[in-house]
Amino acid sequence: MTTPFWGTIDSRRLARAYVALAFAQDVAKRYANEDRSLRPLLTALDMSAKLMEEILEEILPEEELNPQIPQITQIM
């Protein structure tokens, strides 16, 4: 795997940022249902989440996941 042009990435910090973005999306969705002027914000958050997800998939291959530690999808 080659290192992207932005150099070394702290994958844990990026993963935390992704979780924070997901939380912001949930909050924004709730408010967007009440106020339609917030729809562009929702679109921007969705685009940001997709970009971060692509980056995370590149730097965190599936085989690095520890089966001993429950993943968020397994908890919910």
C-alpha positions as a printed Julia matrix, in Angstrom:
76×3 Matrix{Float64}:
   0.0    0.0    0.0
   1.37   3.42  -0.88
   1.25   6.42   1.41
  -1.11   9.1    0.06
   0.24  12.53  -0.77
  -0.96  13.99   2.55
   1.54  11.87   4.45
   1.02   9.87   7.59
  -2.53   9.83   8.92
  -3.48   9.23  12.51
  -6.2    6.69  11.77
  -7.64   6.74  15.29
  -8.15  10.49  15.18
  -9.7   10.22  11.75
 -12.03   7.47  12.96
 -13.09   9.62  15.92
 -13.74  12.52  13.57
 -15.9   10.21  11.45
 -17.94   9.22  14.51
 -18.35  12.9   15.46
 -19.48  13.65  11.92
 -22.05  10.84  12.1
 -23.37  12.32  15.35
 -23.59  15.77  13.73
 -25.5   14.22  10.83
 -28.05  12.71  13.21
 -28.58  16.03  14.97
 -28.79  17.91  11.67
 -31.36  15.44  10.31
 -33.58  16.06  13.3
 -33.45  19.82  12.8
 -33.74  19.54   9.0
 -37.08  17.79   9.44
 -38.33  20.9   11.26
 -36.59  23.54   9.11
 -36.12  22.81   5.4
 -33.54  25.6    5.03
 -31.04  23.23   6.69
 -31.19  20.7    3.83
 -27.98  22.06   2.2
 -26.15  21.49   5.5
 -27.35  17.91   5.47
 -26.04  17.44   1.93
 -22.65  18.86   2.91
 -22.44  16.55   5.94
 -23.35  13.54   3.79
 -20.65  14.39   1.24
 -18.07  14.84   4.0
 -19.02  11.51   5.54
 -18.63   9.71   2.22
 -15.19  11.24   1.66
 -14.03  10.32   5.18
 -15.39   6.81   4.73
 -13.35   6.37   1.54
 -10.2    7.54   3.32
 -10.84   5.25   6.28
 -11.36   2.28   3.99
  -7.97   2.95   2.39
  -6.03   3.27   5.64
  -7.88   0.69   7.75
  -7.99  -2.6    5.87
 -10.51  -5.13   7.13
  -7.88  -7.64   8.27
  -6.56  -5.17  10.86
  -9.79  -5.37  12.86
  -9.4   -7.25  16.11
 -12.16  -9.89  16.45
 -11.79  -9.73  20.25
 -13.0   -6.12  20.33
 -16.71  -5.69  19.48
 -17.27  -3.32  16.58
 -19.9   -0.59  16.71
 -22.09  -2.5   14.23
 -21.98  -5.55  16.5
 -22.97  -3.54  19.58
 -26.06  -1.9   18.11
